[in-house]
Amino acid sequence: MAFRWTVHGEGRGLAPGEVVKPDERLSWPRMAGFGAQHVIAMFGATFVFPLVMGLDPNLAIMMSGVATVIFLLIVQGKIPSYLGTSASFVGAVAAIRAAGGDSATVTGAILVAGVVLAAVGVAVHFLGVQIIHKVFPPVVTGAVVMLIGFGLAYVVADIYWPQDHWIALVTMIATGLFLVIFKGFLGRIGILLGLVFGFVLSWLVDKIWGNITALNAGTGQIDTHPRVNFGAVSDAAWFGAPTFHAPSFQASAAILVLPAVIALIAENVGHVKAVGEMTGTDVDPLMGRAIIGDGVGTALASAVGGSPTTTYAENIGVMAATRVYSTAAYYIAAVVAILFGFIPKFGALVAATPGGVLGGITVILYGMIGLLGAKIWIESRVDFSDPVNMVPIGAGIILAVGPVTHQITDDFSLAGITLGTIVVLGGYHLLRALARRPDKEVSGGEIGFERDATAG
């Protein structure tokens, strides 16, 4: 069924109560319109997160299209989903760069995480989805997602905000207003609107009041410089191949990204189950394939210098609004994304985003990611009156937010999100074993994850 779709009705529209199933389609012009909606829905987060991680946003968008095609082929066209850039790696990438790692080191570590995720998918495919709920119950999954978000507070405080604190504050306020006041589609792209607003505001402030004297991310020193520099944009060609680079591998960097695998598992399980509910399909037999697809997509994207991928809630929101679940729309979106990769000037423009603007955006993004962990706890009714839940989770989150560094040897340490994840996962299972607590008392239900149009 990979590239074959049955025309739904006359291909013109939907009657009340009808849906377009994954193996159906409307007329091709209409499907092109739905595909364009999916491109717009994924666009904001898919280029914002590479920007935050110091990776090429142009290449990230291109490889998100490639990863989406691979995912659809692996799931045999039965789970309509788009694979955009994952936010779960932002903290680990910040830690790698703080330790002196470059983009090759970053993508090498992400590639390892992709391979591990694919291996987990193989295990789930043969052992069943229950293995995930046993090893990563909601109390653990929610904690890992929360510490991945809140553990990035220092990135905002130490890196982005000092570059232009007034622009960061105004951008944060504007983005919050866009997310809350705007409804429907505009609300779903509130982060993107906030970024554009901050970018334009920075350019206007440069024109009216001149350069800023503050921390320069390029030099790491305080100096006088323009907030927006279009030099690289002018030099970039309109059309051309993106800049690829090979990964390099360091064990210390790979260890830092492994906690993100837990978050990706949670994302995939939650998103795939949400799609199954909307389409009326039993997706449990396909769960392993979905995780494999995401792992392979992440590994392939990072192998050429791209960003990690994950299934996107934004696009699930588009399906819920349109009732069109056809995978044809996702193939169209993927092709459009791949073509964007051949416009270097666009990538250079995105890379010119001022640090102050990123400060205003990321303070909201990181907070939202952290609160998604609380959402998992609420949906799963996790009992925090139980010390087996409360003790390791509380300790792990504090270690991540610190961030606390634990030196193991002269040249190896565990810190922040990685250290917090180990304490959460290991501490929870250790205390549960010592308390001899049966599974039914602890799990609090299956993993629940975002079903609305929040960031992927």
C-alpha positions in Angstrom: 0.0 0.0 0.0 3.1 2.2 0.2 2.3 4.3 -2.9 -1.3 3.2 -3.6 -4.4 5.0 -2.3 -8.1 4.5 -3.0 -9.9 7.7 -3.9 -12.4 8.5 -1.1 -15.8 9.0 -2.5 -15.6 11.3 -5.5 -12.3 12.8 -4.2 -13.9 16.2 -3.5 -14.6 16.3 0.2 -16.0 14.7 3.3 -19.5 14.2 4.4 -20.3 14.9 8.1 -18.9 12.1 10.2 -16.6 10.8 7.4 -12.8 10.5 7.5 -10.2 9.9 4.9 -8.3 6.7 6.0 -4.5 6.3 5.8 -4.9 4.2 2.6 -7.4 6.7 1.0 -6.9 10.1 -0.6 -8.9 12.9 -2.1 -8.0 14.5 -5.5 -4.3 15.3 -5.9 -4.8 19.1 -5.9 -6.7 18.8 -2.6 -4.0 16.4 -1.2 -1.3 19.0 -2.1 -3.2 21.5 0.0 -3.3 19.1 3.0 0.4 18.3 2.5 1.2 22.1 2.6 -0.7 22.3 5.9 1.6 19.5 7.4 4.7 21.4 6.2 3.5 24.6 7.9 2.6 22.7 11.1 6.0 21.1 11.5 8.0 24.0 10.2 8.4 26.1 13.3 9.8 23.5 15.7 11.7 21.6 13.0 14.0 24.6 12.3 13.9 26.2 15.8 15.4 23.2 17.6 18.3 22.7 15.2 19.1 26.4 15.6 19.1 26.0 19.4 21.4 22.9 19.1 23.8 24.7 16.7 23.0 22.5 13.8 22.0 23.4 10.2 18.2 24.1 10.1 18.2 23.8 6.3 19.6 20.3 6.5 17.3 19.4 9.4 14.2 20.3 7.4 15.5 18.3 4.4 16.3 15.2 6.5 13.0 15.4 8.3 11.4 14.8 4.9 13.7 11.8 4.3 13.0 10.4 7.8 9.3 10.8 7.3 9.4 8.7 4.0 11.5 6.0 5.8 9.1 6.0 8.7 6.0 5.6 6.5 7.7 2.7 4.6 8.7 0.9 7.8 5.1 1.1 9.3 3.8 0.0 5.9 1.7 3.2 5.5 -0.6 2.3 8.5 0.5 5.1 10.9 0.3 8.6 9.3 2.9 10.7 11.1 5.5 13.3 10.3 9.0 13.1 11.8 10.3 16.6 12.7 13.2 17.7 14.9 13.1 16.3 18.4 13.5 18.7 21.4 14.6 15.9 23.7 18.3 16.2 22.7 18.7 19.9 23.4 20.0 19.5 26.9 22.5 16.8 26.0 23.7 18.8 23.0 24.2 21.8 25.2 26.3 19.7 27.6 28.4 18.2 24.8 29.1 21.7 23.4 29.9 23.0 26.9 32.5 20.2 27.2 34.2 21.4 23.9 32.4 19.1 21.5 31.7 20.2 18.0 28.8 19.5 15.6 30.4 16.2 14.4 30.6 15.0 18.0 27.0 16.1 18.6 25.7 14.2 15.5 27.8 11.1 16.3 26.2 10.9 19.8 22.7 11.4 18.3 23.4 8.6 15.7 24.2 6.3 18.6 20.9 7.2 20.3 19.1 6.5 17.0 20.6 3.0 16.8 19.7 2.3 20.4 16.1 3.5 19.8 15.9 1.3 16.7 17.1 -1.6 18.8 14.4 -0.9 21.4 11.9 -0.9 18.6 13.1 -4.4 17.5 12.7 -5.6 21.1 9.2 -4.1 21.4 8.2 -5.7 18.0 9.1 -9.2 19.2 8.4 -8.9 22.9 5.3 -6.6 22.8 4.6 -3.1 23.9 4.2 -4.2 27.6 8.0 -4.3 28.0 8.0 -0.5 27.7 5.4 0.0 30.4 7.3 -2.3 32.7 10.7 -0.7 32.4 9.5 2.9 31.9 6.3 3.3 33.9 4.6 6.7 33.8 6.2 8.0 37.0 9.7 7.4 35.4 8.8 8.6 31.9 7.2 11.8 33.2 10.2 12.5 35.4 12.6 12.1 32.5 10.6 14.3 30.2 10.4 16.9 33.0 14.1 17.0 33.8 14.9 17.2 30.0 12.9 20.5 29.9 13.7 22.0 33.3 17.3 20.8 33.1 17.8 23.3 30.3 17.1 26.4 32.5 20.9 27.2 32.7 21.1 27.4 28.8 18.6 30.3 28.9 20.2 31.9 32.0 23.8 31.6 31.0 23.8 31.6 27.2 20.8 33.2 25.5 19.3 35.7 27.9 22.6 37.7 28.6 23.0 38.3 24.8 20.1 40.8 24.8 17.9 40.6 27.9 15.3 43.2 26.8 14.7 41.6 23.4 14.5 38.2 25.2 11.9 39.5 27.6 9.7 41.2 24.9 10.0 38.1 22.7 8.9 35.9 25.6 5.9 38.1 26.3 4.9 38.3 22.6 5.3 34.5 22.1 3.1 33.8 25.1 0.4 36.1 23.8 0.5 34.4 20.4 0.2 31.0 21.9 -2.7 32.0 24.2 -4.7 34.5 22.2 -4.5 33.0 18.7 -6.7 30.0 18.1 -6.5 27.1 15.6 -3.7 27.2 13.1 -2.2 30.5 14.3 -2.1 29.2 17.8 -0.2 26.1 16.7 2.5 28.2 15.1 2.8 30.6 18.0 6.4 29.7 18.6 7.3 30.5 15.0 5.3 33.8 15.1 7.2 34.7 18.2 10.5 34.0 16.6 9.6 36.1 13.5 8.4 38.9 15.8 11.6 38.9 17.8 13.8 38.8 14.7 12.0 41.8 13.1 12.1 43.7 16.4 15.8 43.1 16.8 16.4 44.4 13.2 14.3 47.5 14.0 16.1 48.2 17.2 19.4 48.0 15.4 18.2 50.5 12.8 16.8 52.9 15.4 19.2 52.7 18.4 22.3 51.0 16.8 24.5 48.2 17.9 24.4 46.5 21.3 27.2 46.0 23.8 26.7 42.6 25.4 27.8 39.0 25.3 28.7 38.0 21.7 27.9 34.3 21.1 30.4 34.2 18.2 33.4 35.4 20.2 32.3 34.5 23.8 33.3 38.0 24.8 31.4 41.2 25.7 31.7 43.6 22.7 29.7 46.0 20.5 28.0 44.3 17.6 24.7 44.3 15.6 21.9 42.1 16.9 21.1 40.9 13.4 23.9 40.2 10.9 22.9 39.5 7.3 26.4 39.0 6.0 26.0 35.2 5.7 22.6 35.6 4.1 24.1 37.8 1.4 26.9 35.4 0.7 24.6 32.3 0.5 23.4 31.0 -2.8 19.7 30.8 -3.7 20.0 27.2 -4.8 22.5 24.5 -3.9 23.1 21.4 -1.9 23.1 21.7 1.9 26.4 21.3 3.8 26.8 17.7 5.0 29.3 16.5 7.6 30.3 13.1 8.9 29.8 12.3 12.6 32.6 11.5 15.1 32.1 9.3 18.1 33.0 9.8 21.7 31.7 7.5 24.4 31.3 10.4 26.9 29.1 12.3 24.4 27.0 9.2 23.6 26.3 8.6 27.3 24.9 12.2 27.6 22.3 11.7 24.9 21.0 8.3 26.0 18.4 9.8 28.4 16.7 11.3 25.4 15.9 7.8 24.1 13.5 7.4 27.0 11.7 10.6 26.1 11.5 9.5 22.4 10.0 6.2 23.4 7.4 8.1 25.4 6.7 10.4 22.5 6.3 7.6 20.0 4.1 5.5 22.2 1.8 8.4 23.1 1.6 9.8 19.5 1.1 6.4 17.9 -1.7 5.6 20.3 -3.3 9.0 19.7 -3.2 8.3 15.9 -4.7 4.8 16.5 -7.6 6.3 18.5 -8.3 8.8 15.7 -8.2 6.2 12.9 -9.9 3.4 14.9 -6.8 1.2 14.3 -5.2 -1.3 16.8 -1.7 0.2 16.7 -0.1 -2.0 19.4 1.2 -4.6 16.8 2.8 -1.7 14.9 4.4 0.0 17.9 7.7 -1.7 17.5 7.8 -0.7 13.8 7.1 2.9 14.7 9.9 3.1 17.2 12.2 1.4 14.7 11.2 3.9 12.1 12.0 6.8 14.4 15.3 5.3 15.3 16.4 4.7 11.7 15.3 8.2 10.8 17.3 9.7 13.6 20.4 7.6 12.8 20.2 8.4 9.1 19.6 12.2 9.6 22.5 12.5 12.0 24.8 10.4 9.8 24.9 13.3 7.3 24.9 16.1 9.9 21.2 16.5 10.4 19.1 16.7 13.6 17.3 13.9 15.6 13.7 13.2 14.7 10.5 12.3 16.4 6.8 11.9 15.5 5.1 15.3 15.8 2.0 16.2 17.8 1.6 19.3 15.6 0.7 17.2 12.6 -1.5 15.0 14.7 -3.4 18.1 15.5 -3.8 18.9 11.8 -5.3 15.4 11.2 -7.7 15.9 14.1 -8.9 19.2 12.6 -9.2 18.1 9.0 -10.2 14.4 9.5 -7.8 13.5 6.6 -5.5 10.7 7.8 -4.1 9.9 4.3 -0.4 9.1 4.2 -0.4 10.7 0.7 -0.5 14.1 2.5 2.6 13.1 4.5 4.5 12.0 1.4 3.7 15.4 -0.2 4.9 17.2 2.9 8.1 15.1 2.9 8.9 16.0 -0.7 8.4 19.7 0.0 10.7 19.5 3.0 13.4 17.8 1.0 13.2 20.5 -1.7 13.7 23.2 1.0 17.1 21.7 1.8 18.3 23.0 -1.6 17.8 26.7 -0.7 20.9 27.7 1.3 19.8 31.3 1.5 16.8 30.3 3.6 19.1 28.4 6.0 21.4 31.3 6.4 18.5 33.6 7.2 17.3 31.2 9.9 20.8 31.0 11.3 21.0 34.8 11.7 18.4 34.7 14.5 19.7 36.8 17.4 20.6 35.1 20.7 18.2 37.3 22.6 15.3 36.1 20.4 16.3 32.5 21.1 16.3 33.4 24.8 12.7 34.5 24.7 11.6 31.5 22.7 13.5 28.8 24.6 12.4 29.9 28.1 8.9 29.0 26.9 9.9 25.9 25.0 11.9 24.4 27.8 9.2 25.1 30.3 6.5 23.5 28.1 8.7 20.4 27.6 9.1 20.1 31.4 5.4 20.5 32.0 4.6 17.7 29.6 6.2 15.4 32.1 3.7 16.6 34.7 1.0 15.9 32.1 2.1 12.3 31.9 1.8 12.0 35.7 -1.7 13.6 35.8 -3.0 11.5 33.0 -1.6 8.3 34.6 -2.7 9.3 38.1 0.7 8.8 39.6 0.6 8.6 43.4 3.2 10.9 45.0 2.3 10.1 48.5 4.3 6.9 47.9 8.0 7.5 48.7 8.9 4.9 46.1 7.7 7.5 43.5 8.6 10.7 45.3 12.1 10.1 46.5 14.0 9.2 43.3 11.9 11.5 41.1 12.5 14.5 43.4 16.3 13.8 43.7 16.7 13.2 39.9 15.0 16.5 39.0 17.1 18.6 41.4 20.3 17.0 40.1 19.2 17.9 36.5 18.1 21.4 37.2 21.2 22.3 39.2 22.9 21.1 37.1 24.9 19.0 39.5 28.2 17.4 38.2 29.4 14.1 39.7 33.0 13.4 38.9 33.7 9.7 38.3 37.4 9.8 37.1 39.7 12.6 36.2 38.4 12.8 32.6 34.8 11.4 33.0 31.8 12.8 34.9 28.0 12.5 34.9 26.1 15.8 35.1 22.7 17.4 34.8 20.1 15.6 32.8 22.2 12.4 32.4 22.9 12.1 36.1 19.2 12.9 36.9 18.0 10.2 34.6 20.2 7.6 36.1 19.0 8.5 39.6 15.3 8.5 38.5 15.5 5.2 36.6 17.9 3.3 38.8 16.5 4.7 42.1 12.9 4.0 41.2 13.5 0.3 40.3 15.9 -0.2 43.3 13.4 1.2 45.8 10.5 -0.7 44.2 12.5 -3.9 44.5 13.4 -3.2 48.1 9.8 -2.4 49.0 8.7 -5.5 47.2 6.0 -3.6 45.4 4.0 -5.5 42.8 3.6 -3.9 39.4 0.0 -3.0 39.7 0.6 -0.7 42.6 3.2 1.4 40.9 2.5 1.8 37.2 -0.5 4.0 37.4 -1.6 3.2 33.9 0.1 3.3 30.5 2.3 6.0 29.3 0.3 9.1 28.4 1.8 11.8 26.2 0.8 14.9 24.4 -2.3 14.6 22.2 -2.7 18.2 21.5 -0.7 20.5 19.3 2.2 21.3 21.5 5.8 21.0 20.4 7.2 17.7 19.3 
